[in-house]
Amino acid sequence: MVKNNSLNWQPVQYNILCGAANGGISNIPPSSISGEVLTSNGASSNPSFKPFASGSWVLLQTQNASASANITFTSTYITSTYSTYVLLYTGVTTTHILGQTTLILSTNNGSSYLSTGYISSCNYLINTTAGLNNNNSTSSILVSSSQLFTNHNGYIIMNNLNTTSNPQFNGESINQINNATQYFNIISGCNTTTTPVNNIQISNSGSVFALGTFTLYGLVQ
């Protein structure tokens, strides 16, 4: 058996070491394209770096709220690599009543945020009352109805963020107000900007996020 030592292999910076024939070791070089993943090429071949398959969801970033005034995803994660994103939020709790959760957009990575051009609607049902309610906004994307909540879970699908097409949003969520009352939200909206969006911020007016997890995914085209 060949002994693996400095006489028959030498580590190369950034390479991956892999077992080779006859007890040897192969050096697998990294991809020149950021974001590719190490992929199996079968039982008799070395693995290699390849892009994610089309249709795959890629985890970009997870943030945990803790008395957070807002949650921001920057241009590190919102790029032209993906035209569709999903923001998933779970276990979100606010600290004050009548705070409405909203999402705003930036085209300069947070130096400023768009305050106009929004066409947004949050339709919601309350399990204790009959009828569909509606809130509208021209200054943000509405994510929830205007209530204190102890358990808010949902998602927002975001299309055309970092493109020259109008960004569009749709999603659903459930606000648990208490053990007896829940709000069921249907979220939809867009913004008329054609400048690529590279930063989004979610916040709650007059309140903070005491708890909650916010996770951003990108869809490989």
C-alpha positions in Angstrom: 0.0 0.0 0.0 1.3 3.4 -0.9 2.0 5.6 2.1 0.4 9.0 1.9 3.1 11.4 2.9 4.9 14.4 1.5 6.8 12.2 -1.0 3.7 11.4 -3.1 1.3 14.3 -2.4 1.4 17.9 -1.4 -1.5 20.0 -0.2 -2.4 22.8 -2.5 -4.0 26.0 -1.2 -7.8 25.9 -1.5 -7.9 22.4 -3.0 -9.9 19.5 -1.7 -8.0 16.2 -0.9 -9.6 13.1 -2.3 -8.6 9.4 -2.1 -7.1 8.2 -5.4 -6.2 4.8 -6.8 -3.7 2.5 -5.0 -4.0 4.5 -1.7 -2.8 7.8 -3.3 -4.4 11.2 -2.9 -5.8 13.6 -5.5 -6.0 17.3 -5.3 -9.3 18.7 -6.6 -9.0 22.4 -7.5 -11.8 24.8 -6.5 -14.1 26.2 -9.2 -13.3 29.6 -10.7 -17.0 30.4 -10.3 -18.2 31.4 -6.8 -21.2 29.5 -5.4 -20.6 26.1 -7.2 -20.8 23.0 -5.1 -18.7 19.8 -4.8 -20.7 17.1 -6.7 -20.3 13.3 -7.0 -19.5 12.0 -10.4 -20.1 8.4 -9.5 -18.3 5.7 -7.6 -15.3 5.5 -9.9 -14.6 9.1 -10.5 -13.4 12.1 -8.5 -16.0 14.6 -7.5 -15.9 18.0 -9.0 -17.3 21.5 -8.5 -20.5 22.2 -10.5 -23.3 24.8 -10.4 -26.5 24.1 -8.6 -29.1 22.4 -10.8 -31.8 24.5 -12.4 -34.8 24.7 -10.1 -32.8 24.3 -6.9 -33.4 26.6 -3.9 -30.2 28.0 -2.4 -30.0 29.1 1.2 -28.5 32.5 1.2 -28.8 33.8 4.8 -30.7 33.3 8.0 -31.1 36.1 10.6 -32.6 35.7 14.1 -34.4 38.6 15.6 -33.8 39.7 19.2 -35.4 43.1 20.0 -34.6 44.0 16.4 -36.0 47.2 14.9 -35.6 45.7 11.4 -34.1 42.9 9.4 -32.1 43.7 6.4 -30.8 41.6 3.5 -28.0 43.3 1.6 -26.4 43.3 -1.8 -24.2 40.4 -0.6 -27.2 38.2 -1.1 -29.5 40.0 -3.5 -27.7 39.9 -6.8 -28.4 39.2 -10.5 -27.6 35.5 -9.8 -31.2 34.9 -8.9 -34.3 36.5 -10.4 -36.6 34.8 -7.8 -36.2 34.9 -4.0 -38.3 33.6 -1.1 -38.2 35.2 2.3 -39.4 32.7 4.9 -40.2 34.0 8.4 -41.1 31.8 11.4 -42.0 32.4 15.1 -42.0 36.2 14.7 -43.2 38.1 17.8 -43.7 41.9 18.1 -43.6 43.9 21.3 -46.4 46.5 20.8 -49.9 46.5 19.6 -51.1 48.0 16.2 -47.7 47.6 14.6 -47.9 46.8 10.9 -45.1 44.7 9.3 -43.8 46.1 6.0 -41.1 45.5 3.5 -39.2 48.3 1.7 -36.7 48.3 -1.2 -33.3 49.9 -1.9 -31.5 50.3 -5.2 -28.3 51.5 -3.5 -27.7 48.8 -0.9 -29.4 50.6 2.0 -28.1 54.2 1.6 -31.7 55.1 1.1 -35.0 53.2 0.6 -37.8 53.7 -1.9 -40.8 55.5 -0.4 -42.9 55.7 -3.6 -43.9 53.5 -6.4 -45.4 50.7 -4.3 -48.8 49.1 -5.2 -49.5 46.8 -2.2 -52.4 45.0 -0.7 -52.8 42.8 2.4 -56.1 41.0 2.4 -56.9 39.2 5.6 -59.5 37.0 7.4 -60.0 36.9 11.1 -61.2 33.5 12.4 -63.5 35.2 15.0 -65.4 37.4 12.5 -66.9 37.1 9.0 -65.8 38.9 5.9 -62.6 39.8 4.0 -60.6 42.8 5.2 -58.1 44.8 3.2 -55.2 47.2 3.8 -53.5 49.0 1.0 -50.2 50.9 0.8 -48.3 53.1 -1.7 -45.2 53.5 0.5 -44.3 49.9 1.2 -45.1 46.2 0.7 -47.5 45.2 3.4 -46.6 41.9 5.1 -49.2 41.7 7.9 -52.4 43.3 9.2 -52.0 45.9 11.9 -51.9 43.9 15.1 -49.7 42.8 17.9 -48.8 39.1 17.3 -47.2 36.4 19.4 -46.5 33.9 16.5 -46.3 35.1 12.9 -45.3 32.6 10.2 -45.3 33.0 6.5 -43.4 33.6 3.2 -43.0 36.2 0.5 -42.1 35.2 -3.1 -40.1 38.1 -4.7 -39.6 38.2 -8.5 -37.4 40.6 -10.6 -35.5 42.1 -7.6 -32.1 42.6 -9.2 -33.4 43.2 -12.8 -34.7 46.1 -14.8 -38.3 44.7 -14.6 -40.7 45.9 -11.9 -40.2 43.8 -8.7 -43.3 41.8 -7.7 -44.3 40.2 -4.4 -46.8 37.6 -3.3 -47.2 35.4 -0.2 -49.2 34.2 2.7 -48.9 34.3 6.5 -50.7 33.6 9.7 -50.7 36.0 12.7 -51.5 34.3 16.0 -52.8 37.1 18.2 -53.6 34.8 21.1 -54.9 31.3 21.7 -58.3 32.3 20.4 -57.6 34.7 17.5 -55.7 34.3 14.3 -55.3 36.5 11.2 -54.9 34.8 7.8 -53.0 37.2 5.4 -52.8 37.2 1.6 -49.9 39.4 0.5 -49.5 40.9 -3.0 -47.7 44.0 -4.5 -45.1 45.5 -6.8 -43.0 48.6 -7.2 -42.7 50.6 -10.4 -38.9 51.0 -10.3 -36.9 49.6 -13.1 -33.6 50.1 -11.3 -32.3 46.8 -9.9 -33.1 46.3 -6.2 -30.2 45.0 -4.2 -31.3 45.5 -0.6 -34.6 44.8 1.3 -35.6 45.7 4.8 -38.5 44.3 6.8 -39.7 46.1 9.9 -42.8 46.7 12.1 -44.1 50.2 12.6 -44.1 51.4 16.2 -42.7 48.1 17.4 -39.7 45.8 17.2 -39.3 42.1 16.5 -38.7 40.5 19.9 -38.2 37.0 18.4 -38.3 35.3 15.0 -36.2 33.7 12.3 -35.9 35.3 8.8 -34.4 33.1 6.0 -33.7 34.2 2.4 -33.5 31.7 -0.4 -32.6 32.2 -4.1 -34.0 30.1 -7.0 -31.4 28.8 -9.5 -32.7 29.5 -13.1 
